[in-house]
Every structure is written in structure tokens, then in C-alpha cells.
């Protein structure tokens, strides 16, 4: 289960890195798909943490 959490955080970091790059290139408005990707990754991290806690 710990591997799932690490993978979820890695995915979130990847998406966040892509968004940071866009912002650094003066793209002040993120595309809806970028926002959906970040939201999806955040929900994945949250659900993985909940599963880890419930198995304690």
C-alpha cells in the first residue's frame, strides 16, 4: 500500500511540475485539462491515504 501512495504523490508532482513550467513561461491561465489533471491527482492521493489509514 505504501508503494501506491508514493506513486500517487509522484503523479501529483509530475502534474504540478508541468503546471509550474507553464506558469514560468508566462502562461498565466492554465487550461481546463491541466486543472482537471491536478484535481484528479489530488483525489488519488486522498483516497490512497484513506485506504492506508483504514488498514492500520
PQR file of N, CA, C, O and H, with PARSE charges and radii, in Angstrom:
ATOM      1  N   UNK A   1       0.829  -1.190   0.000 -0.4000 1.5000
ATOM      2  CA  UNK A   1       0.000   0.000   0.000 -0.0000 2.0000
ATOM      3  C   UNK A   1       0.874   1.255   0.000  0.5500 1.7000
ATOM      4  O   UNK A   1       0.499   2.263  -0.599 -0.5500 1.4000
ATOM      5  N   UNK A   2       2.031   1.209   0.661 -0.4000 1.5000
ATOM      6  CA  UNK A   2       2.919   2.366   0.683 -0.0000 2.0000
ATOM      7  C   UNK A   2       3.409   2.742  -0.698  0.5500 1.7000
ATOM      8  O   UNK A   2       3.606   3.919  -0.999 -0.5500 1.4000
ATOM      9  H   UNK A   2       2.336   0.390   1.147  0.4000 1.0000
ATOM     10  N   UNK A   3       3.608   1.724  -1.548 -0.4000 1.5000
ATOM     11  CA  UNK A   3       4.027   1.988  -2.920 -0.0000 2.0000
ATOM     12  C   UNK A   3       2.972   2.751  -3.697  0.5500 1.7000
ATOM     13  O   UNK A   3       3.294   3.598  -4.529 -0.5500 1.4000
ATOM     14  H   UNK A   3       3.448   0.768  -1.303  0.4000 1.0000
ATOM     15  N   UNK A   4       1.699   2.445  -3.421 -0.4000 1.5000
ATOM     16  CA  UNK A   4       0.603   3.165  -4.082 -0.0000 2.0000
ATOM     17  C   UNK A   4       0.628   4.643  -3.715  0.5500 1.7000
ATOM     18  O   UNK A   4       0.388   5.507  -4.559 -0.5500 1.4000
ATOM     19  H   UNK A   4       1.437   1.756  -2.745  0.4000 1.0000
ATOM     20  N   UNK A   5       0.916   4.923  -2.462 -0.4000 1.5000
ATOM     21  CA  UNK A   5       0.955   6.310  -2.005 -0.0000 2.0000
ATOM     22  C   UNK A   5       2.131   7.049  -2.642  0.5500 1.7000
ATOM     23  O   UNK A   5       1.990   8.194  -3.072 -0.5500 1.4000
ATOM     24  H   UNK A   5       1.110   4.222  -1.777  0.4000 1.0000
ATOM     25  N   UNK A   6       3.269   6.405  -2.701 -0.4000 1.5000
ATOM     26  CA  UNK A   6       4.443   7.017  -3.338 -0.0000 2.0000
ATOM     27  C   UNK A   6       4.155   7.299  -4.806  0.5500 1.7000
ATOM     28  O   UNK A   6       4.497   8.363  -5.323 -0.5500 1.4000
ATOM     29  H   UNK A   6       3.383   5.475  -2.352  0.4000 1.0000
ATOM     30  N   UNK A   7       3.528   6.344  -5.469 -0.4000 1.5000
ATOM     31  CA  UNK A   7       3.178   6.520  -6.881 -0.0000 2.0000
ATOM     32  C   UNK A   7       2.176   7.662  -7.069  0.5500 1.7000
ATOM     33  O   UNK A   7       2.292   8.441  -8.016 -0.5500 1.4000
ATOM     34  H   UNK A   7       3.250   5.480  -5.049  0.4000 1.0000
ATOM     35  N   UNK A   8       1.205   7.761  -6.179 -0.4000 1.5000
ATOM     36  CA  UNK A   8       0.212   8.831  -6.265 -0.0000 2.0000
ATOM     37  C   UNK A   8       0.869  10.199  -6.082  0.5500 1.7000
ATOM     38  O   UNK A   8       0.552  11.145  -6.802 -0.5500 1.4000
ATOM     39  H   UNK A   8       1.111   7.128  -5.411  0.4000 1.0000
ATOM     40  N   UNK A   9       1.786  10.301  -5.116 -0.4000 1.5000
ATOM     41  CA  UNK A   9       2.493  11.567  -4.915 -0.0000 2.0000
ATOM     42  C   UNK A   9       3.406  11.886  -6.099  0.5500 1.7000
ATOM     43  O   UNK A   9       3.553  13.051  -6.469 -0.5500 1.4000
ATOM     44  H   UNK A   9       2.044   9.532  -4.531  0.4000 1.0000
ATOM     45  N   UNK A  10       4.017  10.869  -6.693 -0.4000 1.5000
ATOM     46  CA  UNK A  10       4.870  11.092  -7.869 -0.0000 2.0000
ATOM     47  C   UNK A  10       4.051  11.630  -9.035  0.5500 1.7000
ATOM     48  O   UNK A  10       4.498  12.528  -9.748 -0.5500 1.4000
ATOM     49  H   UNK A  10       3.897   9.923  -6.394  0.4000 1.0000
ATOM     50  N   UNK A  11       2.856  11.084  -9.232 -0.4000 1.5000
ATOM     51  CA  UNK A  11       1.976  11.583 -10.292 -0.0000 2.0000
ATOM     52  C   UNK A  11       1.585  13.031 -10.033  0.5500 1.7000
ATOM     53  O   UNK A  11       1.570  13.851 -10.951 -0.5500 1.4000
ATOM     54  H   UNK A  11       2.493  10.354  -8.653  0.4000 1.0000
ATOM     55  N   UNK A  12       1.271  13.342  -8.784 -0.4000 1.5000
ATOM     56  CA  UNK A  12       0.905  14.710  -8.421 -0.0000 2.0000
ATOM     57  C   UNK A  12       2.081  15.655  -8.668  0.5500 1.7000
ATOM     58  O   UNK A  12       1.894  16.751  -9.197 -0.5500 1.4000
ATOM     59  H   UNK A  12       1.283  12.676  -8.038  0.4000 1.0000
ATOM     60  N   UNK A  13       3.270  15.243  -8.294 -0.4000 1.5000
ATOM     61  CA  UNK A  13       4.456  16.076  -8.514 -0.0000 2.0000
ATOM     62  C   UNK A  13       4.691  16.305 -10.003  0.5500 1.7000
ATOM     63  O   UNK A  13       5.070  17.403 -10.411 -0.5500 1.4000
ATOM     64  H   UNK A  13       3.422  14.353  -7.864  0.4000 1.0000
ATOM     65  N   UNK A  14       4.472  15.289 -10.802 -0.4000 1.5000
ATOM     66  CA  UNK A  14       4.648  15.420 -12.251 -0.0000 2.0000
ATOM     67  C   UNK A  14       3.692  16.449 -12.841  0.5500 1.7000
ATOM     68  O   UNK A  14       4.092  17.295 -13.641 -0.5500 1.4000
ATOM     69  H   UNK A  14       4.164  14.397 -10.471  0.4000 1.0000
ATOM     70  N   UNK A  15       2.440  16.371 -12.443 -0.4000 1.5000
ATOM     71  CA  UNK A  15       1.437  17.316 -12.942 -0.0000 2.0000
ATOM     72  C   UNK A  15       1.738  18.723 -12.427  0.5500 1.7000
ATOM     73  O   UNK A  15       1.637  19.695 -13.176 -0.5500 1.4000
ATOM     74  H   UNK A  15       2.115  15.684 -11.793  0.4000 1.0000
ATOM     75  N   UNK A  16       2.106  18.831 -11.157 -0.4000 1.5000
ATOM     76  CA  UNK A  16       2.430  20.141 -10.586 -0.0000 2.0000
ATOM     77  C   UNK A  16       3.643  20.747 -11.285  0.5500 1.7000
ATOM     78  O   UNK A  16       3.687  21.955 -11.517 -0.5500 1.4000
ATOM     79  H   UNK A  16       2.188  18.042 -10.549  0.4000 1.0000
ATOM     80  N   UNK A  17       4.615  19.924 -11.616 -0.4000 1.5000
ATOM     81  CA  UNK A  17       5.801  20.398 -12.321 -0.0000 2.0000
ATOM     82  C   UNK A  17       5.441  20.949 -13.695  0.5500 1.7000
ATOM     83  O   UNK A  17       5.962  21.985 -14.109 -0.5500 1.4000
ATOM     84  H   UNK A  17       4.579  18.943 -11.427  0.4000 1.0000
ATOM     85  N   UNK A  18       4.559  20.263 -14.394 -0.4000 1.5000
ATOM     86  CA  UNK A  18       4.117  20.730 -15.712 -0.0000 2.0000
ATOM     87  C   UNK A  18       3.390  22.069 -15.593  0.5500 1.7000
ATOM     88  O   UNK A  18       3.564  22.953 -16.432 -0.5500 1.4000
ATOM     89  H   UNK A  18       4.136  19.421 -14.058  0.4000 1.0000
ATOM     90  N   UNK A  19       2.577  22.215 -14.552 -0.4000 1.5000
ATOM     91  CA  UNK A  19       1.861  23.479 -14.339 -0.0000 2.0000
ATOM     92  C   UNK A  19       2.832  24.601 -13.984  0.5500 1.7000
ATOM     93  O   UNK A  19       2.681  25.727 -14.459 -0.5500 1.4000
ATOM     94  H   UNK A  19       2.435  21.497 -13.870  0.4000 1.0000
ATOM     95  N   UNK A  20       3.831  24.297 -13.148 -0.4000 1.5000
ATOM     96  CA  UNK A  20       4.839  25.309 -12.803 -0.0000 2.0000
ATOM     97  C   UNK A  20       5.584  25.775 -14.048  0.5500 1.7000
ATOM     98  O   UNK A  20       5.876  26.961 -14.199 -0.5500 1.4000
ATOM     99  H   UNK A  20       3.954  23.383 -12.763  0.4000 1.0000
ATOM    100  N   UNK A  21       5.890  24.834 -14.936 -0.4000 1.5000
ATOM    101  CA  UNK A  21       6.587  25.174 -16.176 -0.0000 2.0000
ATOM    102  C   UNK A  21       5.731  26.118 -17.024  0.5500 1.7000
ATOM    103  O   UNK A  21       6.241  27.100 -17.565 -0.5500 1.4000
ATOM    104  H   UNK A  21       5.653  23.870 -14.813  0.4000 1.0000
ATOM    105  N   UNK A  22       4.444  25.827 -17.140 -0.4000 1.5000
ATOM    106  CA  UNK A  22       3.552  26.704 -17.899 -0.0000 2.0000
ATOM    107  C   UNK A  22       3.513  28.104 -17.299  0.5500 1.7000
ATOM    108  O   UNK A  22       3.559  29.101 -18.019 -0.5500 1.4000
ATOM    109  H   UNK A  22       4.030  25.029 -16.701  0.4000 1.0000
ATOM    110  N   UNK A  23       3.429  28.168 -15.981 -0.4000 1.5000
ATOM    111  CA  UNK A  23       3.384  29.469 -15.315 -0.0000 2.0000
ATOM    112  C   UNK A  23       4.701  30.226 -15.483  0.5500 1.7000
ATOM    113  O   UNK A  23       4.699  31.449 -15.629 -0.5500 1.4000
ATOM    114  H   UNK A  23       3.392  27.358 -15.395  0.4000 1.0000
ATOM    115  N   UNK A  24       5.818  29.510 -15.462 -0.4000 1.5000
ATOM    116  CA  UNK A  24       7.123  30.142 -15.651 -0.0000 2.0000
ATOM    117  C   UNK A  24       7.262  30.713 -17.062  0.5500 1.7000
ATOM    118  O   UNK A  24       7.992  31.680 -17.278 -0.5500 1.4000
ATOM    119  H   UNK A  24       5.819  28.517 -15.343  0.4000 1.0000
ATOM    120  N   UNK A  25       6.567  30.115 -18.008 -0.4000 1.5000
ATOM    121  CA  UNK A  25       6.599  30.587 -19.394 -0.0000 2.0000
ATOM    122  C   UNK A  25       5.560  31.677 -19.632  0.5500 1.7000
ATOM    123  O   UNK A  25       5.206  31.981 -20.771 -0.5500 1.4000
ATOM    124  H   UNK A  25       5.973  29.330 -17.833  0.4000 1.0000
ATOM    125  N   UNK A  26       5.079  32.260 -18.534 -0.4000 1.5000
ATOM    126  CA  UNK A  26       4.097  33.347 -18.585 -0.0000 2.0000
ATOM    127  C   UNK A  26       2.745  32.924 -19.141  0.5500 1.7000
ATOM    128  O   UNK A  26       2.012  33.749 -19.688 -0.5500 1.4000
ATOM    129  H   UNK A  26       5.367  32.014 -17.608  0.4000 1.0000
ATOM    130  N   UNK A  27       2.416  31.673 -19.006 -0.4000 1.5000
ATOM    131  CA  UNK A  27       1.062  31.213 -19.329 -0.0000 2.0000
ATOM    132  C   UNK A  27       0.242  31.367 -18.058  0.5500 1.7000
ATOM    133  O   UNK A  27       0.123  30.426 -17.274 -0.5500 1.4000
ATOM    134  H   UNK A  27       3.011  31.003 -18.562  0.4000 1.0000
ATOM    135  N   UNK A  28      -0.313  32.530 -17.856 -0.4000 1.5000
ATOM    136  CA  UNK A  28      -0.983  32.829 -16.596 -0.0000 2.0000
ATOM    137  C   UNK A  28      -2.317  32.132 -16.451  0.5500 1.7000
ATOM    138  O   UNK A  28      -2.905  32.117 -15.370 -0.5500 1.4000
ATOM    139  H   UNK A  28      -0.216  33.295 -18.493  0.4000 1.0000
ATOM    140  N   UNK A  29      -2.789  31.561 -17.526 -0.4000 1.5000
ATOM    141  CA  UNK A  29      -4.068  30.851 -17.455 -0.0000 2.0000
ATOM    142  C   UNK A  29      -3.830  29.387 -17.809  0.5500 1.7000
ATOM    143  O   UNK A  29      -3.398  29.069 -18.917 -0.5500 1.4000
ATOM    144  H   UNK A  29      -2.312  31.574 -18.404  0.4000 1.0000
ATOM    145  N   UNK A  30      -4.113  28.511 -16.870 -0.4000 1.5000
ATOM    146  CA  UNK A  30      -3.972  27.081 -17.127 -0.0000 2.0000
ATOM    147  C   UNK A  30      -5.188  26.580 -17.888  0.5500 1.7000
ATOM    148  O   UNK A  30      -6.304  27.062 -17.691 -0.5500 1.4000
ATOM    149  H   UNK A  30      -4.465  28.769 -15.970  0.4000 1.0000
ATOM    150  N   UNK A  31      -4.961  25.622 -18.745 -0.4000 1.5000
ATOM    151  CA  UNK A  31      -6.061  25.003 -19.482 -0.0000 2.0000
ATOM    152  C   UNK A  31      -6.920  24.194 -18.514  0.5500 1.7000
ATOM    153  O   UNK A  31      -6.441  23.722 -17.483 -0.5500 1.4000
ATOM    154  H   UNK A  31      -4.054  25.231 -18.905  0.4000 1.0000
ATOM    155  N   UNK A  32      -8.176  24.046 -18.858 -0.4000 1.5000
ATOM    156  CA  UNK A  32      -9.083  23.251 -18.017 -0.0000 2.0000
ATOM    157  C   UNK A  32      -8.547  21.842 -17.815  0.5500 1.7000
ATOM    158  O   UNK A  32      -8.691  21.274 -16.733 -0.5500 1.4000
ATOM    159  H   UNK A  32      -8.566  24.429 -19.696  0.4000 1.0000
ATOM    160  N   UNK A  33      -7.931  21.273 -18.842 -0.4000 1.5000
ATOM    161  CA  UNK A  33      -7.404  19.908 -18.723 -0.0000 2.0000
ATOM    162  C   UNK A  33      -6.286  19.836 -17.687  0.5500 1.7000
ATOM    163  O   UNK A  33      -6.156  18.826 -16.995 -0.5500 1.4000
ATOM    164  H   UNK A  33      -7.814  21.734 -19.722  0.4000 1.0000
ATOM    165  N   UNK A  34      -5.474  20.894 -17.566 -0.4000 1.5000
ATOM    166  CA  UNK A  34      -4.424  20.914 -16.545 -0.0000 2.0000
ATOM    167  C   UNK A  34      -5.028  20.939 -15.149  0.5500 1.7000
ATOM    168  O   UNK A  34      -4.546  20.256 -14.245 -0.5500 1.4000
ATOM    169  H   UNK A  34      -5.580  21.714 -18.128  0.4000 1.0000
ATOM    170  N   UNK A  35      -6.067  21.716 -14.977 -0.4000 1.5000
ATOM    171  CA  UNK A  35      -6.738  21.795 -13.676 -0.0000 2.0000
ATOM    172  C   UNK A  35      -7.388  20.462 -13.332  0.5500 1.7000
ATOM    173  O   UNK A  35      -7.341  20.027 -12.182 -0.5500 1.4000
ATOM    174  H   UNK A  35      -6.459  22.271 -15.711  0.4000 1.0000
ATOM    175  N   UNK A  36      -7.990  19.816 -14.316 -0.4000 1.5000
ATOM    176  CA  UNK A  36      -8.600  18.504 -14.100 -0.0000 2.0000
ATOM    177  C   UNK A  36      -7.532  17.490 -13.711  0.5500 1.7000
ATOM    178  O   UNK A  36      -7.760  16.670 -12.822 -0.5500 1.4000
ATOM    179  H   UNK A  36      -8.028  20.170 -15.251  0.4000 1.0000
ATOM    180  N   UNK A  37      -6.362  17.531 -14.366 -0.4000 1.5000
ATOM    181  CA  UNK A  37      -5.278  16.604 -14.038 -0.0000 2.0000
ATOM    182  C   UNK A  37      -4.817  16.783 -12.595  0.5500 1.7000
ATOM    183  O   UNK A  37      -4.633  15.801 -11.876 -0.5500 1.4000
ATOM    184  H   UNK A  37      -6.177  18.197 -15.088  0.4000 1.0000
ATOM    185  N   UNK A  38      -4.630  18.023 -12.172 -0.4000 1.5000
ATOM    186  CA  UNK A  38      -4.199  18.289 -10.797 -0.0000 2.0000
ATOM    187  C   UNK A  38      -5.256  17.801  -9.811  0.5500 1.7000
ATOM    188  O   UNK A  38      -4.930  17.155  -8.816 -0.5500 1.4000
ATOM    189  H   UNK A  38      -4.780  18.821 -12.756  0.4000 1.0000
ATOM    190  N   UNK A  39      -6.515  18.109 -10.086 -0.4000 1.5000
ATOM    191  CA  UNK A  39      -7.608  17.693  -9.206 -0.0000 2.0000
ATOM    192  C   UNK A  39      -7.689  16.179  -9.117  0.5500 1.7000
ATOM    193  O   UNK A  39      -7.863  15.625  -8.031 -0.5500 1.4000
ATOM    194  H   UNK A  39      -6.780  18.634 -10.895  0.4000 1.0000
ATOM    195  N   UNK A  40      -7.567  15.518 -10.237 -0.4000 1.5000
ATOM    196  CA  UNK A  40      -7.618  14.054 -10.269 -0.0000 2.0000
ATOM    197  C   UNK A  40      -6.480  13.460  -9.439  0.5500 1.7000
ATOM    198  O   UNK A  40      -6.693  12.504  -8.694 -0.5500 1.4000
ATOM    199  H   UNK A  40      -7.426  15.968 -11.119  0.4000 1.0000
ATOM    200  N   UNK A  41      -5.281  14.016  -9.561 -0.4000 1.5000
ATOM    201  CA  UNK A  41      -4.152  13.520  -8.784 -0.0000 2.0000
ATOM    202  C   UNK A  41      -4.340  13.770  -7.295  0.5500 1.7000
ATOM    203  O   UNK A  41      -4.005  12.910  -6.480 -0.5500 1.4000
ATOM    204  H   UNK A  41      -5.108  14.793 -10.167  0.4000 1.0000
ATOM    205  N   UNK A  42      -4.866  14.925  -6.927 -0.4000 1.5000
ATOM    206  CA  UNK A  42      -5.129  15.206  -5.513 -0.0000 2.0000
ATOM    207  C   UNK A  42      -6.139  14.226  -4.931  0.5500 1.7000
ATOM    208  O   UNK A  42      -5.969  13.753  -3.807 -0.5500 1.4000
ATOM    209  H   UNK A  42      -5.138  15.624  -7.589  0.4000 1.0000
ATOM    210  N   UNK A  43      -7.178  13.922  -5.680 -0.4000 1.5000
ATOM    211  CA  UNK A  43      -8.175  12.955  -5.212 -0.0000 2.0000
ATOM    212  C   UNK A  43      -7.561  11.565  -5.080  0.5500 1.7000
ATOM    213  O   UNK A  43      -7.908  10.815  -4.168 -0.5500 1.4000
ATOM    214  H   UNK A  43      -7.316  14.307  -6.593  0.4000 1.0000
ATOM    215  N   UNK A  44      -6.655  11.224  -5.983 -0.4000 1.5000
ATOM    216  CA  UNK A  44      -5.999   9.916  -5.900 -0.0000 2.0000
ATOM    217  C   UNK A  44      -5.146   9.826  -4.639  0.5500 1.7000
ATOM    218  O   UNK A  44      -5.169   8.809  -3.946 -0.5500 1.4000
ATOM    219  H   UNK A  44      -6.373  11.834  -6.723  0.4000 1.0000
ATOM    220  N   UNK A  45      -4.396  10.883  -4.336 -0.4000 1.5000
ATOM    221  CA  UNK A  45      -3.591  10.898  -3.113 -0.0000 2.0000
ATOM    222  C   UNK A  45      -4.498  10.760  -1.895  0.5500 1.7000
ATOM    223  O   UNK A  45      -4.217   9.970  -0.994 -0.5500 1.4000
ATOM    224  H   UNK A  45      -4.378  11.710  -4.899  0.4000 1.0000
ATOM    225  N   UNK A  46      -5.581  11.526  -1.870 -0.4000 1.5000
ATOM    226  CA  UNK A  46      -6.510  11.490  -0.740 -0.0000 2.0000
ATOM    227  C   UNK A  46      -7.100  10.098  -0.545  0.5500 1.7000
ATOM    228  O   UNK A  46      -7.143   9.603   0.582 -0.5500 1.4000
ATOM    229  H   UNK A  46      -5.808  12.168  -2.603  0.4000 1.0000
ATOM    230  N   UNK A  47      -7.549   9.464  -1.610 -0.4000 1.5000
ATOM    231  CA  UNK A  47      -8.155   8.136  -1.471 -0.0000 2.0000
ATOM    232  C   UNK A  47      -7.120   7.094  -1.061  0.5500 1.7000
ATOM    233  O   UNK A  47      -7.439   6.165  -0.319 -0.5500 1.4000
ATOM    234  H   UNK A  47      -7.514   9.865  -2.525  0.4000 1.0000
ATOM    235  N   UNK A  48      -5.888   7.237  -1.535 -0.4000 1.5000
ATOM    236  CA  UNK A  48      -4.837   6.300  -1.149 -0.0000 2.0000
ATOM    237  C   UNK A  48      -4.505   6.445   0.326  0.5500 1.7000
ATOM    238  O   UNK A  48      -4.311   5.445   1.017 -0.5500 1.4000
ATOM    239  H   UNK A  48      -5.629   7.992  -2.138  0.4000 1.0000
ATOM    240  N   UNK A  49      -4.435   7.677   0.819 -0.4000 1.5000
ATOM    241  CA  UNK A  49      -4.174   7.912   2.246 -0.0000 2.0000
ATOM    242  C   UNK A  49      -5.297   7.319   3.085  0.5500 1.7000
ATOM    243  O   UNK A  49      -5.037   6.699   4.116 -0.5500 1.4000
ATOM    244  H   UNK A  49      -4.592   8.489   0.258  0.4000 1.0000
ATOM    245  N   UNK A  50      -6.531   7.501   2.661 -0.4000 1.5000
ATOM    246  CA  UNK A  50      -7.663   6.937   3.413 -0.0000 2.0000
ATOM    247  C   UNK A  50      -7.583   5.412   3.472  0.5500 1.7000
ATOM    248  O   UNK A  50      -7.843   4.813   4.516 -0.5500 1.4000
ATOM    249  H   UNK A  50      -6.742   8.005   1.823  0.4000 1.0000
ATOM    250  N   UNK A  51      -7.222   4.788   2.353 -0.4000 1.5000
ATOM    251  CA  UNK A  51      -7.090   3.322   2.346 -0.0000 2.0000
ATOM    252  C   UNK A  51      -5.978   2.885   3.279  0.5500 1.7000
ATOM    253  O   UNK A  51      -6.125   1.893   3.993 -0.5500 1.4000
ATOM    254  H   UNK A  51      -7.011   5.274   1.505  0.4000 1.0000
ATOM    255  N   UNK A  52      -4.857   3.616   3.284 -0.4000 1.5000
ATOM    256  CA  UNK A  52      -3.741   3.272   4.174 -0.0000 2.0000
ATOM    257  C   UNK A  52      -4.161   3.382   5.639  0.5500 1.7000
ATOM    258  O   UNK A  52      -3.825   2.522   6.453 -0.5500 1.4000
ATOM    259  H   UNK A  52      -4.737   4.421   2.704  0.4000 1.0000
ATOM    260  N   UNK A  53      -4.891   4.435   5.964 -0.4000 1.5000
ATOM    261  CA  UNK A  53      -5.339   4.632   7.350 -0.0000 2.0000
ATOM    262  C   UNK A  53      -6.335   3.567   7.777  0.5500 1.7000
ATOM    263  O   UNK A  53      -6.312   3.126   8.926 -0.5500 1.4000
ATOM    264  H   UNK A  53      -5.164   5.133   5.303  0.4000 1.0000
ATOM    265  N   UNK A  54      -7.199   3.152   6.879 -0.4000 1.5000
ATOM    266  CA  UNK A  54      -8.224   2.171   7.244 -0.0000 2.0000
ATOM    267  C   UNK A  54      -7.637   0.778   7.450  0.5500 1.7000
ATOM    268  O   UNK A  54      -8.276  -0.072   8.071 -0.5500 1.4000
ATOM    269  H   UNK A  54      -7.218   3.510   5.946  0.4000 1.0000
ATOM    270  N   UNK A  55      -6.448   0.535   6.949 -0.4000 1.5000
ATOM    271  CA  UNK A  55      -5.819  -0.786   7.089 -0.0000 2.0000
ATOM    272  C   UNK A  55      -4.922  -0.880   8.308  0.5500 1.7000
ATOM    273  O   UNK A  55      -4.323  -1.926   8.558 -0.5500 1.4000
ATOM    274  H   UNK A  55      -5.929   1.225   6.445  0.4000 1.0000
ATOM    275  N   UNK A  56      -4.821   0.191   9.064 -0.4000 1.5000
ATOM    276  CA  UNK A  56      -3.978   0.164  10.277 -0.0000 2.0000
ATOM    277  C   UNK A  56      -4.587  -0.687  11.330  0.5500 1.7000
ATOM    278  O   UNK A  56      -4.021  -0.827  12.414 -0.5500 1.4000
ATOM    279  H   UNK A  56      -5.308   1.041   8.861  0.4000 1.0000
TER
END
